[in-house]
Amino acid sequence: MRVGELEDLFLRTLLKQAGGNQRRWRLALGPVRLYDPATHPHCNWNVSPTGSAAENAVIERLADDLRIAHPRVVPD
């Protein structure tokens, strides 16, 4: 999976699960950061949400689920 595909998956799922609008979720989600698989063997990506406490909680729960399903991401 590519970074852009992961971001799209995040946004589609957030809209479906929590409602709201795509612009707000994109701002709350922030960028997906990639790490070298040599130093992060289990999952090479991370997000640092910057929304409200409730938004961040939803994003973090979804991130946990997506890390299991998509632990490796490649650059666009």
N, CA, C and O atoms as a Maestro MAE file, in Angstrom:
{
 s_m_m2io_version
 :::
 2.0.0
}

f_m_ct {
 s_m_title
 :::
 protein
 m_atom[304] {
  # First column is atom index #
  i_m_mmod_type
  r_m_x_coord
  r_m_y_coord
  r_m_z_coord
  i_m_residue_number
  s_m_chain_name
  s_m_pdb_residue_name
  s_m_pdb_atom_name
  i_m_atomic_number
  :::
  1 25 0.843 -1.167 0.000 1 A "MET " " N  " 7
  2 3 0.000 0.000 0.000 1 A "MET " " CA " 6
  3 2 0.894 1.237 0.000 1 A "MET " " C  " 6
  4 15 1.943 1.258 0.644 1 A "MET " " O  " 8
  5 25 0.479 2.236 -0.708 2 A "ARG " " N  " 7
  6 3 1.199 3.510 -0.769 2 A "ARG " " CA " 6
  7 2 0.659 4.484 0.290 2 A "ARG " " C  " 6
  8 15 -0.451 4.316 0.794 2 A "ARG " " O  " 8
  9 25 1.455 5.494 0.612 3 A "VAL " " N  " 7
  10 3 1.068 6.481 1.626 3 A "VAL " " CA " 6
  11 2 -0.260 7.136 1.266 3 A "VAL " " C  " 6
  12 15 -1.144 7.254 2.114 3 A "VAL " " O  " 8
  13 25 -0.405 7.561 0.018 4 A "GLY " " N  " 7
  14 3 -1.651 8.210 -0.410 4 A "GLY " " CA " 6
  15 2 -2.859 7.301 -0.273 4 A "GLY " " C  " 6
  16 15 -3.946 7.756 0.082 4 A "GLY " " O  " 8
  17 25 -2.673 6.022 -0.553 5 A "GLU " " N  " 7
  18 3 -3.765 5.060 -0.404 5 A "GLU " " CA " 6
  19 2 -4.134 4.892 1.066 5 A "GLU " " C  " 6
  20 15 -5.311 4.778 1.407 5 A "GLU " " O  " 8
  21 25 -3.124 4.878 1.933 6 A "LEU " " N  " 7
  22 3 -3.385 4.769 3.370 6 A "LEU " " CA " 6
  23 2 -4.136 6.002 3.871 6 A "LEU " " C  " 6
  24 15 -5.087 5.878 4.642 6 A "LEU " " O  " 8
  25 25 -3.717 7.178 3.439 7 A "GLU " " N  " 7
  26 3 -4.410 8.405 3.838 7 A "GLU " " CA " 6
  27 2 -5.855 8.382 3.365 7 A "GLU " " C  " 6
  28 15 -6.757 8.750 4.118 7 A "GLU " " O  " 8
  29 25 -6.090 7.951 2.120 8 A "ASP " " N  " 7
  30 3 -7.459 7.853 1.606 8 A "ASP " " CA " 6
  31 2 -8.283 6.861 2.422 8 A "ASP " " C  " 6
  32 15 -9.450 7.117 2.718 8 A "ASP " " O  " 8
  33 25 -7.681 5.733 2.786 9 A "LEU " " N  " 7
  34 3 -8.368 4.740 3.599 9 A "LEU " " CA " 6
  35 2 -8.721 5.315 4.968 9 A "LEU " " C  " 6
  36 15 -9.828 5.110 5.466 9 A "LEU " " O  " 8
  37 25 -7.782 6.030 5.569 10 A "PHE " " N  " 7
  38 3 -8.061 6.711 6.839 10 A "PHE " " CA " 6
  39 2 -9.273 7.619 6.690 10 A "PHE " " C  " 6
  40 15 -10.215 7.534 7.478 10 A "PHE " " O  " 8
  41 25 -9.255 8.479 5.693 11 A "LEU " " N  " 7
  42 3 -10.325 9.465 5.537 11 A "LEU " " CA " 6
  43 2 -11.675 8.810 5.260 11 A "LEU " " C  " 6
  44 15 -12.680 9.192 5.860 11 A "LEU " " O  " 8
  45 25 -11.709 7.835 4.365 12 A "ARG " " N  " 7
  46 3 -12.976 7.147 4.065 12 A "ARG " " CA " 6
  47 2 -13.542 6.483 5.320 12 A "ARG " " C  " 6
  48 15 -14.740 6.561 5.591 12 A "ARG " " O  " 8
  49 25 -12.667 5.830 6.076 13 A "THR " " N  " 7
  50 3 -13.122 5.123 7.273 13 A "THR " " CA " 6
  51 2 -13.562 6.098 8.358 13 A "THR " " C  " 6
  52 15 -14.567 5.862 9.030 13 A "THR " " O  " 8
  53 25 -12.827 7.184 8.536 14 A "LEU " " N  " 7
  54 3 -13.214 8.189 9.531 14 A "LEU " " CA " 6
  55 2 -14.570 8.799 9.187 14 A "LEU " " C  " 6
  56 15 -15.410 8.979 10.069 14 A "LEU " " O  " 8
  57 25 -14.785 9.113 7.929 15 A "LEU " " N  " 7
  58 3 -16.072 9.678 7.509 15 A "LEU " " CA " 6
  59 2 -17.204 8.690 7.762 15 A "LEU " " C  " 6
  60 15 -18.280 9.071 8.222 15 A "LEU " " O  " 8
  61 25 -16.956 7.425 7.459 16 A "LYS " " N  " 7
  62 3 -17.979 6.397 7.634 16 A "LYS " " CA " 6
  63 2 -18.276 6.150 9.112 16 A "LYS " " C  " 6
  64 15 -19.439 6.036 9.498 16 A "LYS " " O  " 8
  65 25 -17.234 6.067 9.939 17 A "GLN " " N  " 7
  66 3 -17.415 5.730 11.350 17 A "GLN " " CA " 6
  67 2 -17.841 6.908 12.213 17 A "GLN " " C  " 6
  68 15 -18.636 6.745 13.138 17 A "GLN " " O  " 8
  69 25 -17.314 8.100 11.916 18 A "ALA " " N  " 7
  70 3 -17.528 9.229 12.824 18 A "ALA " " CA " 6
  71 2 -18.270 10.401 12.187 18 A "ALA " " C  " 6
  72 15 -18.649 11.341 12.886 18 A "ALA " " O  " 8
  73 25 -18.482 10.358 10.871 19 A "GLY " " N  " 7
  74 3 -19.166 11.465 10.217 19 A "GLY " " CA " 6
  75 2 -18.260 12.667 10.070 19 A "GLY " " C  " 6
  76 15 -17.035 12.540 10.080 19 A "GLY " " O  " 8
  77 25 -18.861 13.826 9.933 20 A "GLY " " N  " 7
  78 3 -18.084 15.050 9.756 20 A "GLY " " CA " 6
  79 2 -17.746 15.273 8.294 20 A "GLY " " C  " 6
  80 15 -18.421 14.761 7.401 20 A "GLY " " O  " 8
  81 25 -16.695 16.041 8.061 21 A "ASN " " N  " 7
  82 3 -16.311 16.307 6.677 21 A "ASN " " CA " 6
  83 2 -14.845 15.967 6.451 21 A "ASN " " C  " 6
  84 15 -14.044 15.930 7.385 21 A "ASN " " O  " 8
  85 25 -14.518 15.722 5.196 22 A "GLN " " N  " 7
  86 3 -13.184 15.253 4.834 22 A "GLN " " CA " 6
  87 2 -12.113 16.280 5.170 22 A "GLN " " C  " 6
  88 15 -11.027 15.914 5.621 22 A "GLN " " O  " 8
  89 25 -12.399 17.552 4.959 23 A "ARG " " N  " 7
  90 3 -11.392 18.588 5.235 23 A "ARG " " CA " 6
  91 2 -10.982 18.573 6.711 23 A "ARG " " C  " 6
  92 15 -9.795 18.629 7.030 23 A "ARG " " O  " 8
  93 25 -11.969 18.496 7.603 24 A "ARG " " N  " 7
  94 3 -11.673 18.509 9.035 24 A "ARG " " CA " 6
  95 2 -10.867 17.278 9.442 24 A "ARG " " C  " 6
  96 15 -9.917 17.388 10.217 24 A "ARG " " O  " 8
  97 25 -11.241 16.106 8.922 25 A "TRP " " N  " 7
  98 3 -10.504 14.896 9.272 25 A "TRP " " CA " 6
  99 2 -9.083 14.927 8.717 25 A "TRP " " C  " 6
  100 15 -8.150 14.454 9.365 25 A "TRP " " O  " 8
  101 25 -8.921 15.487 7.509 26 A "ARG " " N  " 7
  102 3 -7.578 15.576 6.929 26 A "ARG " " CA " 6
  103 2 -6.683 16.451 7.804 26 A "ARG " " C  " 6
  104 15 -5.516 16.129 8.029 26 A "ARG " " O  " 8
  105 25 -7.240 17.562 8.296 27 A "LEU " " N  " 7
  106 3 -6.465 18.438 9.189 27 A "LEU " " CA " 6
  107 2 -6.151 17.736 10.510 27 A "LEU " " C  " 6
  108 15 -5.032 17.834 11.012 27 A "LEU " " O  " 8
  109 25 -7.123 17.037 11.069 28 A "ALA " " N  " 7
  110 3 -6.917 16.349 12.357 28 A "ALA " " CA " 6
  111 2 -5.931 15.189 12.212 28 A "ALA " " C  " 6
  112 15 -5.148 14.930 13.125 28 A "ALA " " O  " 8
  113 25 -5.962 14.493 11.080 29 A "LEU " " N  " 7
  114 3 -5.089 13.346 10.860 29 A "LEU " " CA " 6
  115 2 -3.632 13.758 10.718 29 A "LEU " " C  " 6
  116 15 -2.749 13.132 11.304 29 A "LEU " " O  " 8
  117 25 -3.379 14.790 9.957 30 A "GLY " " N  " 7
  118 3 -2.000 15.199 9.690 30 A "GLY " " CA " 6
  119 2 -1.338 14.233 8.721 30 A "GLY " " C  " 6
  120 15 -2.002 13.345 8.185 30 A "GLY " " O  " 8
  121 25 -0.051 14.391 8.489 31 A "PRO " " N  " 7
  122 3 0.634 13.537 7.513 31 A "PRO " " CA " 6
  123 2 0.960 12.153 8.075 31 A "PRO " " C  " 6
  124 15 1.129 11.970 9.281 31 A "PRO " " O  " 8
  125 25 1.041 11.200 7.170 32 A "VAL " " N  " 7
  126 3 1.531 9.865 7.515 32 A "VAL " " CA " 6
  127 2 3.045 9.913 7.368 32 A "VAL " " C  " 6
  128 15 3.564 10.254 6.305 32 A "VAL " " O  " 8
  129 25 3.746 9.572 8.434 33 A "ARG " " N  " 7
  130 3 5.214 9.561 8.400 33 A "ARG " " CA " 6
  131 2 5.721 8.147 8.215 33 A "ARG " " C  " 6
  132 15 5.237 7.207 8.846 33 A "ARG " " O  " 8
  133 25 6.699 8.012 7.343 34 A "LEU " " N  " 7
  134 3 7.303 6.706 7.095 34 A "LEU " " CA " 6
  135 2 8.632 6.591 7.819 34 A "LEU " " C  " 6
  136 15 9.354 7.573 7.990 34 A "LEU " " O  " 8
  137 25 8.941 5.364 8.243 35 A "TYR " " N  " 7
  138 3 10.203 5.073 8.896 35 A "TYR " " CA " 6
  139 2 10.900 3.951 8.146 35 A "TYR " " C  " 6
  140 15 10.266 3.201 7.405 35 A "TYR " " O  " 8
  141 25 12.173 3.844 8.336 36 A "ASP " " N  " 7
  142 3 12.955 2.785 7.703 36 A "ASP " " CA " 6
  143 2 12.541 1.435 8.296 36 A "ASP " " C  " 6
  144 15 12.567 1.263 9.515 36 A "ASP " " O  " 8
  145 25 12.160 0.475 7.445 37 A "PRO " " N  " 7
  146 3 11.778 -0.846 7.961 37 A "PRO " " CA " 6
  147 2 12.894 -1.528 8.765 37 A "PRO " " C  " 6
  148 15 12.614 -2.390 9.598 37 A "PRO " " O  " 8
  149 25 14.140 -1.151 8.524 38 A "ALA " " N  " 7
  150 3 15.243 -1.744 9.287 38 A "ALA " " CA " 6
  151 2 15.175 -1.354 10.762 38 A "ALA " " C  " 6
  152 15 15.563 -2.135 11.631 38 A "ALA " " O  " 8
  153 25 14.690 -0.160 11.043 39 A "THR " " N  " 7
  154 3 14.593 0.293 12.428 39 A "THR " " CA " 6
  155 2 13.194 0.129 13.008 39 A "THR " " C  " 6
  156 15 13.006 0.198 14.222 39 A "THR " " O  " 8
  157 25 12.219 -0.089 12.139 40 A "HIS " " N  " 7
  158 3 10.826 -0.285 12.572 40 A "HIS " " CA " 6
  159 2 10.276 -1.533 11.879 40 A "HIS " " C  " 6
  160 15 9.484 -1.421 10.943 40 A "HIS " " O  " 8
  161 25 10.686 -2.711 12.327 41 A "PRO " " N  " 7
  162 3 10.348 -3.940 11.606 41 A "PRO " " CA " 6
  163 2 8.870 -4.334 11.647 41 A "PRO " " C  " 6
  164 15 8.403 -5.039 10.753 41 A "PRO " " O  " 8
  165 25 8.138 -3.901 12.648 42 A "HIS " " N  " 7
  166 3 6.750 -4.337 12.769 42 A "HIS " " CA " 6
  167 2 5.773 -3.429 12.033 42 A "HIS " " C  " 6
  168 15 4.750 -3.898 11.536 42 A "HIS " " O  " 8
  169 25 6.071 -2.156 11.959 43 A "CYS " " N  " 7
  170 3 5.195 -1.190 11.292 43 A "CYS " " CA " 6
  171 2 6.047 0.026 10.928 43 A "CYS " " C  " 6
  172 15 6.680 0.621 11.799 43 A "CYS " " O  " 8
  173 25 6.067 0.393 9.660 44 A "ASN " " N  " 7
  174 3 6.967 1.463 9.234 44 A "ASN " " CA " 6
  175 2 6.279 2.811 9.036 44 A "ASN " " C  " 6
  176 15 6.815 3.670 8.336 44 A "ASN " " O  " 8
  177 25 5.107 3.018 9.635 45 A "TRP " " N  " 7
  178 3 4.432 4.306 9.503 45 A "TRP " " CA " 6
  179 2 3.790 4.719 10.829 45 A "TRP " " C  " 6
  180 15 3.580 3.905 11.728 45 A "TRP " " O  " 8
  181 25 3.488 6.019 10.909 46 A "ASN " " N  " 7
  182 3 2.854 6.556 12.103 46 A "ASN " " CA " 6
  183 2 2.109 7.831 11.739 46 A "ASN " " C  " 6
  184 15 2.428 8.486 10.747 46 A "ASN " " O  " 8
  185 25 1.128 8.174 12.536 47 A "VAL " " N  " 7
  186 3 0.434 9.454 12.422 47 A "VAL " " CA " 6
  187 2 0.478 10.126 13.786 47 A "VAL " " C  " 6
  188 15 0.545 9.457 14.817 47 A "VAL " " O  " 8
  189 25 0.442 11.439 13.784 48 A "SER " " N  " 7
  190 3 0.378 12.224 15.015 48 A "SER " " CA " 6
  191 2 -0.799 13.180 14.893 48 A "SER " " C  " 6
  192 15 -0.633 14.319 14.455 48 A "SER " " O  " 8
  193 25 -1.986 12.726 15.277 49 A "PRO " " N  " 7
  194 3 -3.171 13.557 15.087 49 A "PRO " " CA " 6
  195 2 -3.096 14.863 15.867 49 A "PRO " " C  " 6
  196 15 -2.500 14.939 16.942 49 A "PRO " " O  " 8
  197 25 -3.717 15.883 15.293 50 A "THR " " N  " 7
  198 3 -3.689 17.218 15.899 50 A "THR " " CA " 6
  199 2 -5.085 17.789 16.073 50 A "THR " " C  " 6
  200 15 -5.259 19.007 16.089 50 A "THR " " O  " 8
  201 25 -6.072 16.929 16.202 51 A "GLY " " N  " 7
  202 3 -7.443 17.396 16.371 51 A "GLY " " CA " 6
  203 2 -7.797 17.554 17.835 51 A "GLY " " C  " 6
  204 15 -6.930 17.670 18.701 51 A "GLY " " O  " 8
  205 25 -9.094 17.553 18.086 52 A "SER " " N  " 7
  206 3 -9.569 17.605 19.470 52 A "SER " " CA " 6
  207 2 -9.279 16.264 20.136 52 A "SER " " C  " 6
  208 15 -8.880 15.308 19.471 52 A "SER " " O  " 8
  209 25 -9.476 16.197 21.428 53 A "ALA " " N  " 7
  210 3 -9.228 14.948 22.152 53 A "ALA " " CA " 6
  211 2 -10.105 13.824 21.607 53 A "ALA " " C  " 6
  212 15 -9.635 12.697 21.454 53 A "ALA " " O  " 8
  213 25 -11.359 14.113 21.317 54 A "ALA " " N  " 7
  214 3 -12.273 13.095 20.788 54 A "ALA " " CA " 6
  215 2 -11.840 12.655 19.387 54 A "ALA " " C  " 6
  216 15 -11.855 11.462 19.084 54 A "ALA " " O  " 8
  217 25 -11.458 13.597 18.538 55 A "GLU " " N  " 7
  218 3 -10.993 13.254 17.193 55 A "GLU " " CA " 6
  219 2 -9.723 12.416 17.252 55 A "GLU " " C  " 6
  220 15 -9.585 11.422 16.539 55 A "GLU " " O  " 8
  221 25 -8.807 12.829 18.104 56 A "ASN " " N  " 7
  222 3 -7.547 12.087 18.241 56 A "ASN " " CA " 6
  223 2 -7.790 10.657 18.712 56 A "ASN " " C  " 6
  224 15 -7.115 9.733 18.259 56 A "ASN " " O  " 8
  225 25 -8.732 10.472 19.602 57 A "ALA " " N  " 7
  226 3 -9.040 9.125 20.097 57 A "ALA " " CA " 6
  227 2 -9.573 8.252 18.967 57 A "ALA " " C  " 6
  228 15 -9.193 7.086 18.855 57 A "ALA " " O  " 8
  229 25 -10.445 8.800 18.134 58 A "VAL " " N  " 7
  230 3 -10.983 8.047 16.999 58 A "VAL " " CA " 6
  231 2 -9.865 7.699 16.020 58 A "VAL " " C  " 6
  232 15 -9.792 6.571 15.532 58 A "VAL " " O  " 8
  233 25 -9.004 8.655 15.737 59 A "ILE " " N  " 7
  234 3 -7.890 8.433 14.805 59 A "ILE " " CA " 6
  235 2 -6.937 7.378 15.355 59 A "ILE " " C  " 6
  236 15 -6.505 6.500 14.608 59 A "ILE " " O  " 8
  237 25 -6.602 7.440 16.626 60 A "GLU " " N  " 7
  238 3 -5.669 6.479 17.215 60 A "GLU " " CA " 6
  239 2 -6.238 5.062 17.211 60 A "GLU " " C  " 6
  240 15 -5.513 4.102 16.954 60 A "GLU " " O  " 8
  241 25 -7.539 4.929 17.495 61 A "ARG " " N  " 7
  242 3 -8.156 3.596 17.445 61 A "ARG " " CA " 6
  243 2 -8.108 3.037 16.024 61 A "ARG " " C  " 6
  244 15 -7.798 1.863 15.822 61 A "ARG " " O  " 8
  245 25 -8.416 3.883 15.044 62 A "LEU " " N  " 7
  246 3 -8.372 3.450 13.653 62 A "LEU " " CA " 6
  247 2 -6.936 3.121 13.250 62 A "LEU " " C  " 6
  248 15 -6.704 2.134 12.552 62 A "LEU " " O  " 8
  249 25 -5.982 3.924 13.674 63 A "ALA " " N  " 7
  250 3 -4.578 3.660 13.352 63 A "ALA " " CA " 6
  251 2 -4.145 2.298 13.884 63 A "ALA " " C  " 6
  252 15 -3.417 1.574 13.206 63 A "ALA " " O  " 8
  253 25 -4.581 1.945 15.078 64 A "ASP " " N  " 7
  254 3 -4.250 0.625 15.641 64 A "ASP " " CA " 6
  255 2 -4.778 -0.490 14.739 64 A "ASP " " C  " 6
  256 15 -4.074 -1.467 14.482 64 A "ASP " " O  " 8
  257 25 -6.010 -0.346 14.260 65 A "ASP " " N  " 7
  258 3 -6.597 -1.347 13.364 65 A "ASP " " CA " 6
  259 2 -5.858 -1.410 12.035 65 A "ASP " " C  " 6
  260 15 -5.601 -2.496 11.515 65 A "ASP " " O  " 8
  261 25 -5.516 -0.248 11.485 66 A "LEU " " N  " 7
  262 3 -4.846 -0.215 10.187 66 A "LEU " " CA " 6
  263 2 -3.409 -0.716 10.275 66 A "LEU " " C  " 6
  264 15 -2.888 -1.260 9.301 66 A "LEU " " O  " 8
  265 25 -2.775 -0.547 11.402 67 A "ARG " " N  " 7
  266 3 -1.412 -1.077 11.573 67 A "ARG " " CA " 6
  267 2 -1.403 -2.603 11.480 67 A "ARG " " C  " 6
  268 15 -0.455 -3.196 10.966 67 A "ARG " " O  " 8
  269 25 -2.447 -3.218 11.972 68 A "ILE " " N  " 7
  270 3 -2.547 -4.676 11.891 68 A "ILE " " CA " 6
  271 2 -2.769 -5.103 10.440 68 A "ILE " " C  " 6
  272 15 -2.131 -6.040 9.958 68 A "ILE " " O  " 8
  273 25 -3.671 -4.417 9.752 69 A "ALA " " N  " 7
  274 3 -4.013 -4.788 8.378 69 A "ALA " " CA " 6
  275 2 -2.960 -4.348 7.361 69 A "ALA " " C  " 6
  276 15 -2.751 -5.018 6.350 69 A "ALA " " O  " 8
  277 25 -2.301 -3.221 7.630 70 A "HIS " " N  " 7
  278 3 -1.340 -2.646 6.670 70 A "HIS " " CA " 6
  279 2 -0.079 -2.161 7.389 70 A "HIS " " C  " 6
  280 15 0.140 -0.955 7.506 70 A "HIS " " O  " 8
  281 25 0.746 -3.087 7.867 71 A "PRO " " N  " 7
  282 3 1.921 -2.670 8.634 71 A "PRO " " CA " 6
  283 2 3.020 -2.027 7.780 71 A "PRO " " C  " 6
  284 15 3.821 -1.245 8.294 71 A "PRO " " O  " 8
  285 25 3.064 -2.343 6.505 72 A "ARG " " N  " 7
  286 3 4.115 -1.797 5.630 72 A "ARG " " CA " 6
  287 2 3.491 -0.883 4.585 72 A "ARG " " C  " 6
  288 15 2.537 -1.253 3.902 72 A "ARG " " O  " 8
  289 25 4.045 0.307 4.475 73 A "VAL " " N  " 7
  290 3 3.596 1.296 3.499 73 A "VAL " " CA " 6
  291 2 4.813 1.770 2.733 73 A "VAL " " C  " 6
  292 15 5.904 1.883 3.292 73 A "VAL " " O  " 8
  293 25 4.624 2.049 1.450 74 A "VAL " " N  " 7
  294 3 5.719 2.558 0.623 74 A "VAL " " CA " 6
  295 2 5.405 3.991 0.212 74 A "VAL " " C  " 6
  296 15 4.240 4.387 0.181 74 A "VAL " " O  " 8
  297 25 6.435 4.770 -0.102 75 A "PRO " " N  " 7
  298 3 6.190 6.151 -0.534 75 A "PRO " " CA " 6
  299 2 5.377 6.185 -1.825 75 A "PRO " " C  " 6
  300 15 5.363 5.224 -2.593 75 A "PRO " " O  " 8
  301 25 4.704 7.309 -2.044 76 A "ASP " " N  " 7
  302 3 3.937 7.485 -3.287 76 A "ASP " " CA " 6
  303 2 4.829 7.553 -4.502 76 A "ASP " " C  " 6
  304 15 4.337 7.699 -5.621 76 A "ASP " " O  " 8
  :::
 }
 m_bond[303] {
  # First column is bond index #
  i_m_from
  i_m_to
  i_m_order
  :::
  1 1 2 1
  2 2 3 1
  3 3 4 2
  4 3 5 1
  5 5 6 1
  6 6 7 1
  7 7 8 2
  8 7 9 1
  9 9 10 1
  10 10 11 1
  11 11 12 2
  12 11 13 1
  13 13 14 1
  14 14 15 1
  15 15 16 2
  16 15 17 1
  17 17 18 1
  18 18 19 1
  19 19 20 2
  20 19 21 1
  21 21 22 1
  22 22 23 1
  23 23 24 2
  24 23 25 1
  25 25 26 1
  26 26 27 1
  27 27 28 2
  28 27 29 1
  29 29 30 1
  30 30 31 1
  31 31 32 2
  32 31 33 1
  33 33 34 1
  34 34 35 1
  35 35 36 2
  36 35 37 1
  37 37 38 1
  38 38 39 1
  39 39 40 2
  40 39 41 1
  41 41 42 1
  42 42 43 1
  43 43 44 2
  44 43 45 1
  45 45 46 1
  46 46 47 1
  47 47 48 2
  48 47 49 1
  49 49 50 1
  50 50 51 1
  51 51 52 2
  52 51 53 1
  53 53 54 1
  54 54 55 1
  55 55 56 2
  56 55 57 1
  57 57 58 1
  58 58 59 1
  59 59 60 2
  60 59 61 1
  61 61 62 1
  62 62 63 1
  63 63 64 2
  64 63 65 1
  65 65 66 1
  66 66 67 1
  67 67 68 2
  68 67 69 1
  69 69 70 1
  70 70 71 1
  71 71 72 2
  72 71 73 1
  73 73 74 1
  74 74 75 1
  75 75 76 2
  76 75 77 1
  77 77 78 1
  78 78 79 1
  79 79 80 2
  80 79 81 1
  81 81 82 1
  82 82 83 1
  83 83 84 2
  84 83 85 1
  85 85 86 1
  86 86 87 1
  87 87 88 2
  88 87 89 1
  89 89 90 1
  90 90 91 1
  91 91 92 2
  92 91 93 1
  93 93 94 1
  94 94 95 1
  95 95 96 2
  96 95 97 1
  97 97 98 1
  98 98 99 1
  99 99 100 2
  100 99 101 1
  101 101 102 1
  102 102 103 1
  103 103 104 2
  104 103 105 1
  105 105 106 1
  106 106 107 1
  107 107 108 2
  108 107 109 1
  109 109 110 1
  110 110 111 1
  111 111 112 2
  112 111 113 1
  113 113 114 1
  114 114 115 1
  115 115 116 2
  116 115 117 1
  117 117 118 1
  118 118 119 1
  119 119 120 2
  120 119 121 1
  121 121 122 1
  122 122 123 1
  123 123 124 2
  124 123 125 1
  125 125 126 1
  126 126 127 1
  127 127 128 2
  128 127 129 1
  129 129 130 1
  130 130 131 1
  131 131 132 2
  132 131 133 1
  133 133 134 1
  134 134 135 1
  135 135 136 2
  136 135 137 1
  137 137 138 1
  138 138 139 1
  139 139 140 2
  140 139 141 1
  141 141 142 1
  142 142 143 1
  143 143 144 2
  144 143 145 1
  145 145 146 1
  146 146 147 1
  147 147 148 2
  148 147 149 1
  149 149 150 1
  150 150 151 1
  151 151 152 2
  152 151 153 1
  153 153 154 1
  154 154 155 1
  155 155 156 2
  156 155 157 1
  157 157 158 1
  158 158 159 1
  159 159 160 2
  160 159 161 1
  161 161 162 1
  162 162 163 1
  163 163 164 2
  164 163 165 1
  165 165 166 1
  166 166 167 1
  167 167 168 2
  168 167 169 1
  169 169 170 1
  170 170 171 1
  171 171 172 2
  172 171 173 1
  173 173 174 1
  174 174 175 1
  175 175 176 2
  176 175 177 1
  177 177 178 1
  178 178 179 1
  179 179 180 2
  180 179 181 1
  181 181 182 1
  182 182 183 1
  183 183 184 2
  184 183 185 1
  185 185 186 1
  186 186 187 1
  187 187 188 2
  188 187 189 1
  189 189 190 1
  190 190 191 1
  191 191 192 2
  192 191 193 1
  193 193 194 1
  194 194 195 1
  195 195 196 2
  196 195 197 1
  197 197 198 1
  198 198 199 1
  199 199 200 2
  200 199 201 1
  201 201 202 1
  202 202 203 1
  203 203 204 2
  204 203 205 1
  205 205 206 1
  206 206 207 1
  207 207 208 2
  208 207 209 1
  209 209 210 1
  210 210 211 1
  211 211 212 2
  212 211 213 1
  213 213 214 1
  214 214 215 1
  215 215 216 2
  216 215 217 1
  217 217 218 1
  218 218 219 1
  219 219 220 2
  220 219 221 1
  221 221 222 1
  222 222 223 1
  223 223 224 2
  224 223 225 1
  225 225 226 1
  226 226 227 1
  227 227 228 2
  228 227 229 1
  229 229 230 1
  230 230 231 1
  231 231 232 2
  232 231 233 1
  233 233 234 1
  234 234 235 1
  235 235 236 2
  236 235 237 1
  237 237 238 1
  238 238 239 1
  239 239 240 2
  240 239 241 1
  241 241 242 1
  242 242 243 1
  243 243 244 2
  244 243 245 1
  245 245 246 1
  246 246 247 1
  247 247 248 2
  248 247 249 1
  249 249 250 1
  250 250 251 1
  251 251 252 2
  252 251 253 1
  253 253 254 1
  254 254 255 1
  255 255 256 2
  256 255 257 1
  257 257 258 1
  258 258 259 1
  259 259 260 2
  260 259 261 1
  261 261 262 1
  262 262 263 1
  263 263 264 2
  264 263 265 1
  265 265 266 1
  266 266 267 1
  267 267 268 2
  268 267 269 1
  269 269 270 1
  270 270 271 1
  271 271 272 2
  272 271 273 1
  273 273 274 1
  274 274 275 1
  275 275 276 2
  276 275 277 1
  277 277 278 1
  278 278 279 1
  279 279 280 2
  280 279 281 1
  281 281 282 1
  282 282 283 1
  283 283 284 2
  284 283 285 1
  285 285 286 1
  286 286 287 1
  287 287 288 2
  288 287 289 1
  289 289 290 1
  290 290 291 1
  291 291 292 2
  292 291 293 1
  293 293 294 1
  294 294 295 1
  295 295 296 2
  296 295 297 1
  297 297 298 1
  298 298 299 1
  299 299 300 2
  300 299 301 1
  301 301 302 1
  302 302 303 1
  303 303 304 2
  :::
 }
}
